């Protein structure tokens, strides 16, 4: 794993983001959906699974939600209240 100690905080979050490996993600040039300034994707529409729980960025930021890419960062209830 890359030594993250030389990176600033934003670069660390960018490097550790799980978005690109997520089953729901599509190649659209967007990522970091859990960041309030990014919001949900304009292109991702179908939810195929979510890697948000356990994502280093989610852990660092203290986020508790899922599917930030398709639902946005704030609107939906925490993951433990999600219907399956």
C-alpha positions as CSV (number, residue, x, y, z in Angstrom):
1,X,0.0,0.0,0.0
2,X,1.2,3.5,-0.8
3,X,2.6,5.6,2.1
4,X,-0.1,8.2,2.7
5,X,1.8,10.2,5.2
6,X,3.1,12.5,2.5
7,X,-0.4,13.3,1.2
8,X,-2.6,16.2,2.4
9,X,-6.0,15.2,3.9
10,X,-8.0,15.6,0.6
11,X,-5.5,13.6,-1.4
12,X,-5.6,10.8,1.3
13,X,-9.4,10.6,1.0
14,X,-9.2,10.6,-2.8
15,X,-6.6,7.8,-2.7
16,X,-8.6,5.6,-0.3
17,X,-12.0,6.1,-1.8
18,X,-13.8,2.8,-2.7
19,X,-16.1,4.3,-5.4
20,X,-14.1,3.1,-8.4
21,X,-14.3,-0.6,-7.2
22,X,-18.0,-0.5,-6.3
23,X,-20.4,-2.7,-8.2
24,X,-22.8,0.2,-8.6
25,X,-20.1,2.5,-10.0
26,X,-20.0,3.1,-13.8
27,X,-17.2,4.7,-15.7
28,X,-18.5,8.3,-15.6
29,X,-15.6,10.4,-14.4
30,X,-17.3,11.1,-11.1
31,X,-16.4,9.9,-7.6
32,X,-16.2,11.0,-3.9
33,X,-20.0,11.0,-3.7
34,X,-20.1,11.0,0.1
35,X,-18.5,14.5,0.1
36,X,-21.2,17.1,0.7
37,X,-19.7,19.3,-2.1
38,X,-20.0,16.4,-4.7
39,X,-23.5,15.0,-4.2
40,X,-25.0,12.1,-6.1
41,X,-24.0,11.1,-9.6
42,X,-25.7,12.6,-12.6
43,X,-25.2,9.2,-14.5
44,X,-25.5,6.3,-12.0
45,X,-29.1,5.1,-11.8
46,X,-29.0,1.4,-11.0
47,X,-27.9,0.1,-7.5
48,X,-26.0,-3.1,-7.8
49,X,-24.3,-3.3,-4.4
50,X,-22.6,-0.8,-2.1
51,X,-19.1,-0.6,-0.7
52,X,-19.7,2.5,1.4
53,X,-19.9,0.6,4.6
54,X,-16.3,-0.1,5.5
55,X,-14.9,2.5,3.1
56,X,-11.9,4.3,4.6
57,X,-13.3,7.6,3.6
58,X,-16.6,6.8,5.3
59,X,-14.7,5.8,8.4
60,X,-12.5,8.9,8.5
61,X,-15.5,11.2,7.9
62,X,-17.8,9.4,10.3
63,X,-20.5,8.8,7.6
64,X,-23.1,6.2,8.2
65,X,-25.2,6.1,5.0
66,X,-25.1,3.9,1.8
67,X,-25.4,4.5,-1.9
68,X,-24.1,8.1,-1.9
69,X,-23.6,7.8,-5.6
70,X,-27.3,7.2,-6.4
71,X,-29.0,8.8,-3.4
72,X,-26.8,11.7,-2.4
73,X,-24.9,12.4,0.8
74,X,-27.5,13.6,3.2
75,X,-31.1,12.8,2.3
76,X,-31.4,9.2,3.3
77,X,-31.4,7.5,6.7
78,X,-28.3,5.7,8.1
79,X,-27.4,2.3,6.7
80,X,-28.8,0.4,9.7
81,X,-32.3,1.7,8.8
82,X,-32.1,0.7,5.1
83,X,-34.7,-1.7,3.8
84,X,-33.2,-4.7,1.9
